[in-house]
Amino acid sequence: MARRADILERFGQRVRALRKEQGFSQETFAAACELDRTYVGGIERGERNVALRNIEAIAQTLGISLAELMTGL
């Protein structure tokens, strides 16, 4: 059986897909979340273990619930 991607990688992929779906550049998305662009890049690459407050900011910026953000992880 193939190894399932790490939760950080899956979360990052989900954030990137939703961000792009909504037409945000990484820079404008980070600004809207009040996060640094390099931090958002690290999230999307699965390099960051994201704080719950930041997960909430990401969901709010995307206009979705935390449950929707976590769907499929």
Helices and strands as residue ranges (DSSP letters): H 7-21, H 26-33, H 37-44, H 52-62, H 66-70
